[in-house]
Amino acid sequence: MSGLMKSAMGFEVNMDDGFQIRISNILRLVELNSLGVAKCELSSVAAPNSWRIECFWHDQQAMHDHFVSCQLQDLIGLLASRSRKIVFECDCE
């Protein structure tokens, strides 16, 4: 997604269907309620029990607004309740 800014969270968790659905529901809320978001997606990565959430933004302001949003705080709380580790990344120029 060229030209977009990206924020990401990597985390380790024993994923089950219910937990994955809860994460996906929050990501849908981000996409519905955040101006400037192009897409948010959850994917598994090569390491066992490792997952990544990436959100792509049309502009820096929209991404920064997301960082203080209720949806992000809910997502972080959910991930922290079961994850062994959470790593945040941001293409913030």
C-alpha positions in Angstrom: 0.0 0.0 0.0 2.3 2.6 -1.3 2.1 6.2 0.0 0.3 5.2 3.2 1.6 5.3 6.7 1.7 2.2 8.8 1.3 1.4 12.5 1.7 -2.2 13.7 1.6 -4.3 16.8 3.2 -7.7 17.1 2.2 -10.0 19.9 2.5 -13.6 21.2 -0.7 -15.4 22.3 -2.3 -18.8 22.2 -5.0 -17.7 19.7 -8.5 -19.3 19.8 -11.5 -18.5 17.7 -13.2 -16.4 20.4 -10.1 -14.2 20.9 -9.6 -13.8 17.2 -13.2 -12.7 16.8 -12.9 -10.1 19.6 -9.7 -8.7 18.0 -11.4 -8.6 14.5 -14.5 -6.8 16.0 -12.3 -4.1 17.4 -10.4 -3.7 14.1 -13.8 -3.3 12.3 -14.7 -0.5 14.7 -11.4 1.2 14.0 -12.1 1.0 10.2 -15.6 2.3 10.7 -14.9 5.1 13.2 -11.5 6.4 12.2 -11.2 8.9 9.5 -8.1 8.4 7.4 -7.7 4.7 7.9 -7.3 2.6 4.7 -7.2 -0.8 6.3 -6.5 -2.8 9.5 -5.6 -6.4 9.3 -4.7 -9.3 11.7 -2.3 -12.0 10.5 -0.3 -14.8 11.9 3.5 -14.7 11.4 6.0 -17.5 11.0 7.0 -17.9 14.7 4.7 -20.0 16.8 1.8 -18.2 18.5 3.0 -14.9 16.9 0.5 -12.5 15.4 0.6 -9.0 13.9 -1.9 -6.2 13.5 -1.2 -3.6 10.8 -3.2 -0.5 10.1 -2.6 1.7 7.1 -3.3 5.4 7.3 -3.8 8.1 4.6 -2.1 10.8 6.8 -0.1 11.3 9.9 -2.9 13.1 11.8 -5.4 10.2 11.3 -2.8 7.8 12.7 -2.0 10.0 15.7 -5.8 10.4 16.4 -6.0 6.6 16.5 -3.2 6.4 19.1 -5.5 8.1 21.6 -8.7 6.5 20.5 -11.0 4.3 22.7 -10.7 1.5 20.2 -6.9 1.3 20.5 -7.1 1.4 24.3 -9.7 -1.5 24.1 -7.5 -3.4 21.8 -4.4 -2.9 23.9 -6.3 -4.0 27.0 -7.6 -7.1 25.3 -4.1 -8.0 24.0 -2.5 -7.4 27.4 -5.0 -9.7 29.1 -3.6 -12.7 27.2 -0.4 -11.9 25.4 3.1 -12.7 26.6 4.6 -9.8 24.7 3.4 -6.8 22.7 5.7 -4.8 20.3 4.6 -1.5 18.8 5.9 -0.1 15.5 5.1 3.1 13.7 6.2 4.7 10.5 5.9 8.2 12.1 7.9 10.7 10.2 
